[in-house]
Amino acid sequence: EGAEGLVLDLRENPGGLLNEAVDTASLFLPAGETVVTTKSRTKGDTTKTTGSGKIVDVPYDILVDRNTASSAEILTAALNEDGGATVVGTRTYGKGVFQEEHDLANGGALKLTVGEYFTPNGENLAETGGIHPEVKAVDNPNTGKDEARQKALETVAAQVTG
């Protein structure tokens, strides 16, 4: 309450469940916006869209790095392409596929790649080499500062005052 801008820090986020990425995008985007399209050998083609509609009505940016992957990249792409969020940081991982896990009789499991996912603009992040931020920001590991976070805060502050 009272925030004038937000920075979503998705650095070091390897992803998670697809439905949670869609639910999170629903906080920021109008109802019915495309979040991701999947093409699967086992489940066919599907498009996931936002639910009830945005509740966040302030400028927001997304901070990413090389370890931002999978559903975190899906969320980043949707908020950038559909919501106009500025992406700050370094290039993301570039995962454009998803897997299914099958239990084996011996107690093990077999994970098979069964499909690809595409951003709202139709890009496969494996083919594009990940998401390339509009604003480059890199941390210097030799300082105690978080330079990338500071750059993201400056970027969203400029949107608030601009």
C-alpha positions as CSV (number, residue, x, y, z in Angstrom):
1,E,0.0,0.0,0.0
2,G,1.4,3.4,-1.0
3,A,4.0,2.0,-3.3
4,E,4.7,4.3,-6.3
5,G,6.6,1.6,-8.2
6,L,7.8,-2.0,-7.9
7,V,10.8,-4.1,-8.9
8,L,10.2,-7.8,-9.2
9,D,13.6,-9.4,-8.5
10,L,13.6,-12.8,-10.3
11,R,17.4,-13.2,-10.2
12,E,18.5,-16.8,-9.3
13,N,15.0,-18.0,-9.9
14,P,15.1,-21.3,-11.8
15,G,11.4,-21.3,-12.3
16,G,8.6,-23.4,-10.9
17,L,5.1,-24.3,-11.8
18,L,3.6,-22.8,-14.9
19,N,0.2,-22.1,-13.3
20,E,1.9,-20.0,-10.6
21,A,3.6,-17.9,-13.3
22,V,0.2,-17.3,-15.0
23,D,-1.4,-16.5,-11.6
24,T,1.4,-14.0,-10.9
25,A,1.0,-12.4,-14.3
26,S,-2.7,-12.0,-13.5
27,L,-1.8,-9.5,-10.8
28,F,-0.1,-7.2,-13.3
29,L,-2.0,-7.6,-16.6
30,P,-5.6,-7.1,-17.7
31,A,-7.8,-10.2,-17.8
32,G,-7.5,-12.4,-20.9
33,E,-3.9,-11.4,-21.8
34,T,-1.8,-14.2,-23.2
35,V,1.0,-15.3,-20.8
36,V,2.4,-18.3,-22.7
37,T,1.6,-20.7,-25.5
38,T,2.7,-24.3,-25.3
39,K,3.1,-26.9,-28.0
40,S,3.3,-30.4,-26.7
41,R,3.6,-33.9,-28.3
42,T,1.4,-35.3,-25.5
43,K,-1.1,-32.5,-24.7
44,G,-1.4,-30.6,-28.0
45,D,-1.2,-26.8,-28.2
46,T,-2.6,-24.6,-25.4
47,T,-2.6,-20.9,-24.6
48,K,-2.6,-19.8,-21.0
49,T,-4.2,-16.4,-20.3
50,T,-4.5,-14.1,-17.3
51,G,-7.4,-14.5,-14.9
52,S,-9.4,-11.9,-13.2
53,G,-7.3,-8.9,-14.1
54,K,-4.6,-6.7,-12.7
55,I,-4.6,-5.3,-9.2
56,V,-1.2,-3.6,-9.5
57,D,-1.5,-0.1,-11.0
58,V,2.0,1.4,-10.6
59,P,5.1,1.2,-12.8
60,Y,7.0,-2.0,-12.4
61,D,10.2,-3.5,-13.7
62,I,11.8,-6.9,-13.6
63,L,15.3,-7.7,-12.5
64,V,16.8,-10.9,-14.0
65,D,20.1,-12.7,-14.5
66,R,21.6,-15.7,-16.2
67,N,19.9,-18.0,-13.6
68,T,16.4,-16.7,-14.3
69,A,14.8,-19.6,-16.1
70,S,11.7,-21.5,-17.1
71,S,8.5,-20.1,-15.6
72,A,10.4,-17.1,-14.2
73,E,11.3,-16.3,-17.8
74,I,7.6,-16.9,-18.9
75,L,6.5,-14.4,-16.3
76,T,9.2,-11.9,-17.3
77,A,8.3,-12.2,-21.0
78,A,4.6,-11.7,-20.4
79,L,5.1,-8.7,-18.2
80,N,7.5,-7.2,-20.7
81,E,5.5,-8.0,-23.9
82,D,2.0,-7.5,-22.6
83,G,2.5,-5.1,-19.7
84,G,5.4,-2.9,-20.9
85,A,7.7,-3.7,-17.9
86,T,11.3,-2.8,-18.4
87,V,13.6,-5.8,-18.0
88,V,16.8,-4.9,-16.1
89,G,19.9,-7.1,-15.5
90,T,21.6,-9.7,-17.7
91,R,20.4,-12.2,-20.2
92,T,18.3,-15.0,-18.8
93,Y,18.9,-18.7,-19.2
94,G,16.8,-19.3,-22.3
95,K,14.8,-22.4,-21.4
96,G,12.1,-22.9,-24.1
97,V,11.1,-26.5,-23.4
98,F,9.2,-28.4,-20.7
99,Q,9.3,-32.0,-19.4
100,E,7.1,-34.7,-18.1
101,E,8.3,-37.1,-15.4
102,H,7.4,-40.8,-15.6
103,D,7.9,-43.2,-12.6
104,L,9.8,-46.4,-13.4
105,A,9.2,-49.8,-11.9
106,N,12.6,-49.9,-10.2
107,G,11.8,-46.7,-8.2
108,G,13.6,-44.3,-10.5
109,A,12.1,-41.8,-12.9
110,L,12.5,-40.8,-16.5
111,K,12.1,-37.1,-17.4
112,L,11.3,-36.5,-21.1
113,T,11.2,-33.3,-22.9
114,V,7.7,-33.2,-24.5
115,G,7.1,-29.7,-25.6
116,E,8.1,-26.1,-26.2
117,Y,6.7,-22.9,-24.9
118,F,6.4,-19.5,-26.5
119,T,6.1,-15.9,-25.2
120,P,3.1,-13.8,-26.0
121,N,5.0,-12.5,-29.1
122,G,5.6,-16.1,-30.3
123,E,9.3,-16.4,-29.4
124,N,10.9,-19.5,-28.1
125,L,13.5,-18.5,-25.5
126,A,15.8,-21.4,-26.4
127,E,16.0,-20.1,-29.9
128,T,16.5,-16.4,-28.9
129,G,19.1,-17.2,-26.3
130,G,16.9,-16.0,-23.4
131,I,15.5,-12.6,-22.6
132,H,17.9,-9.8,-23.4
133,P,17.2,-6.9,-20.9
134,E,16.6,-3.4,-22.2
135,V,18.7,-2.0,-19.3
136,K,22.0,-3.8,-18.6
137,A,22.9,-4.1,-15.0
138,V,25.7,-6.3,-13.5
139,D,26.7,-6.8,-9.9
140,N,30.4,-6.4,-9.0
141,P,31.1,-9.4,-6.7
142,N,34.0,-7.4,-5.1
143,T,31.7,-4.8,-3.5
144,G,29.1,-5.1,-0.8
145,K,26.6,-3.3,-2.9
146,D,23.9,-4.7,-5.2
147,E,24.5,-2.6,-8.3
148,A,21.9,-4.4,-10.4
149,R,19.2,-3.8,-7.8
150,Q,20.2,-0.2,-7.6
151,K,19.9,0.2,-11.4
152,A,16.5,-1.4,-11.4
153,L,15.3,0.9,-8.6
154,E,16.7,3.9,-10.6
155,T,14.9,2.7,-13.7
156,V,11.5,2.3,-12.1
157,A,12.0,5.7,-10.2
158,A,12.5,7.4,-13.5
159,Q,9.1,6.0,-14.7
160,V,7.4,7.2,-11.5
161,T,8.7,10.7,-11.8
162,G,8.8,10.8,-15.6
